[in-house]
């Protein structure tokens, strides 16, 4: 019997004895552990690549959010032109409670320009649609044309809420330095709708 033929049965016997001592369960568990470890090591690069891709996406989103936060927010759209004009009109209104002071301004300016006012008619009305008062002053004024013109200009400067709605000039004779003008001034005023002349003024003089 040769050494090769004598060794083969011996080696097989030893393997069977080793298997018997270790047990098939332990060998199977070891084989499964080795297979799982091999699968994990093989799939680890692909898993790491997916993690890196997710981190890159998160970094891009964070960077975009930071840039958006640094950018100035767009200004609110301005109100329409009609609304701005209406608000400017209301802001320019006078105060109906101080009509007497406004009339005094007109009469004092007439005296300063050397004009004569024979008689003046006053009327206060309320515009329900516009929610404002209109105080109308109609007066015949006598004096030089230059003085009447200066009077009108100064009144409109002193009372920004006043309007010269009508003016008519009549000269008694050609070459006469004195003319007679009929003026209609309107004061546009803010105040309570139920205001009546002579009503007590709250808050003192302006």
C-alpha positions in Angstrom: 0.0 0.0 0.0 1.4 3.4 -1.0 1.7 6.4 1.2 -0.9 8.3 -0.8 -3.5 5.5 -0.6 -2.7 5.1 3.1 -3.1 8.8 3.8 -6.4 9.5 2.1 -8.5 7.3 4.4 -6.7 8.7 7.4 -7.4 12.3 6.4 -11.0 11.6 5.7 -11.4 9.9 9.1 -9.8 12.8 10.8 -12.1 15.2 9.0 -15.1 13.2 10.1 -13.9 13.2 13.7 -13.4 17.0 13.6 -16.8 17.5 12.2 -18.2 15.3 14.9 -16.5 17.2 17.6 -17.3 20.8 16.3 -20.9 20.0 15.3 -22.7 20.9 12.1 -24.6 23.8 13.8 -21.4 25.7 14.7 -20.0 25.2 11.3 -23.2 26.4 9.6 -23.2 29.5 11.9 -19.6 30.2 11.0 -20.3 29.9 7.4 -23.2 32.3 7.6 -21.2 34.8 9.5 -18.4 34.7 6.9 -21.0 35.1 4.1 -22.7 38.0 5.8 -19.4 39.7 6.5 -18.4 39.3 2.9 -21.7 40.7 1.7 -21.4 43.7 4.0 -17.8 44.4 2.8 -19.0 44.1 -0.8 -22.0 46.5 -0.3 -20.2 49.0 1.9 -18.8 51.2 -0.9 -22.3 51.5 -2.5 -23.8 52.4 0.8 -21.1 55.0 1.5 -21.7 56.5 -2.0 -25.5 56.9 -1.2 -24.7 58.5 2.1 -22.2 60.9 0.5 -24.8 61.8 -2.2 -27.5 62.5 0.4 -25.0 64.7 2.4 -24.2 66.6 -0.8 -27.9 67.2 -1.5 -28.4 68.5 2.0 -25.5 70.8 1.7 -26.9 72.3 -1.5 -30.3 72.9 0.1 -28.7 74.5 3.1 -26.6 76.8 0.9 -29.7 77.9 -1.1 -31.6 78.6 2.0 -28.7 80.7 3.4 -28.5 82.7 0.1 -32.3 83.3 0.1 -32.1 84.5 3.8 -29.3 87.0 2.9 -31.2 88.5 -0.1 -33.4 91.5 0.7 -37.1 90.9 0.8 -39.0 92.6 -2.0 -40.8 95.8 -1.0 -44.5 95.8 -0.7 -46.3 97.0 -3.8 -47.4 100.6 -3.5 -51.1 101.4 -3.4 -52.8 102.3 -6.7 -52.4 105.9 -7.9 -56.0 106.7 -7.3 -55.8 105.5 -3.7 -52.7 107.6 -3.2 -54.3 110.7 -4.7 -57.4 110.2 -2.5 -55.3 109.8 0.6 -53.3 112.9 -0.3 -56.6 114.9 -0.7 -57.8 113.8 2.8 -54.4 114.6 4.3 -54.6 118.2 2.9 -58.0 119.0 4.3 -58.4 121.7 6.9 -60.3 121.3 10.2 -63.9 122.3 10.2 -63.8 123.3 13.8 -61.5 126.2 13.0 -63.7 127.9 10.4 -63.6 131.2 12.3 -59.8 131.3 12.2 -59.8 130.6 8.5 -62.3 133.5 7.8 -60.1 135.8 9.9 -57.1 134.9 7.7 -59.1 135.9 4.6 -60.4 139.2 6.0 -57.0 140.2 7.5 -55.4 139.6 4.1 -58.0 141.8 2.4 -57.2 144.6 4.8 -53.5 144.1 4.2 -54.0 144.5 0.5 -56.3 147.6 0.9 -59.4 145.9 -0.4 -63.0 146.6 0.5 -65.4 143.8 1.1 -69.0 145.1 1.1 -70.7 141.9 2.0 -69.8 138.3 2.2 -72.1 135.2 2.1 -71.0 132.1 3.9 -72.3 128.6 3.6 -71.2 125.3 5.1 -72.2 122.0 3.5 -71.2 118.4 3.9 -70.4 116.0 1.0 -71.7 112.6 2.1 -70.1 110.8 -0.8 -66.7 112.4 -0.2 -67.0 112.6 3.6 -65.7 116.2 3.8 -67.1 119.7 4.5 -67.1 122.6 2.0 -67.2 126.1 3.4 -68.1 128.6 0.6 -67.3 132.3 0.8 -68.8 134.6 -1.8 -67.7 138.2 -1.6 -67.6 141.3 -3.8 -64.1 142.9 -3.5 -63.2 146.4 -4.6 -59.6 147.5 -5.1 -56.8 147.6 -7.7 -56.4 144.6 -10.0 -52.9 144.0 -8.6 -54.1 144.0 -5.0 -56.9 141.6 -5.8 -54.5 139.3 -7.6 -52.1 139.4 -4.6 -54.9 138.8 -2.2 -56.0 135.7 -4.0 -52.5 134.3 -4.2 -51.7 134.9 -0.6 -55.0 133.4 0.6 -54.3 130.2 -1.3 -50.8 130.1 0.1 -52.0 130.6 3.7 -54.9 128.1 3.4 -53.6 125.2 1.3 -57.1 123.6 1.5 -58.7 126.6 -0.1 -59.7 126.8 -3.8 -60.7 129.9 -5.9 -63.7 128.5 -7.7 -64.9 131.6 -9.4 -63.7 135.2 -10.1 -65.2 137.9 -12.2 -63.8 141.4 -12.6 -65.7 144.5 -13.7 -64.3 147.9 -14.3 -66.6 150.9 -14.0 -64.8 152.9 -16.6 -61.9 152.5 -19.0 -58.7 153.6 -17.3 -60.2 153.4 -13.8 -57.6 151.9 -11.4 -60.3 150.5 -9.1 -62.1 147.4 -10.2 -64.8 145.3 -8.6 -64.3 141.6 -8.4 -66.7 138.9 -7.3 -64.9 136.0 -5.7 -66.0 132.6 -4.5 -63.6 130.8 -2.2 -64.2 127.2 -1.1 -62.5 125.7 2.0 -62.3 121.9 2.0 -62.4 120.7 5.6 -62.3 117.5 7.6 -64.5 116.9 10.7 -67.5 115.2 12.1 -70.5 115.0 9.8 -72.8 116.5 12.4 -70.7 119.6 12.9 -72.5 122.9 13.1 -71.1 126.5 13.3 -70.7 127.7 16.8 -70.2 124.2 18.2 -67.6 124.0 21.0 -64.1 123.2 19.8 -62.2 120.5 21.6 -58.4 120.6 21.9 -57.9 124.3 22.0 -56.7 126.7 19.3 -54.5 125.3 16.6 
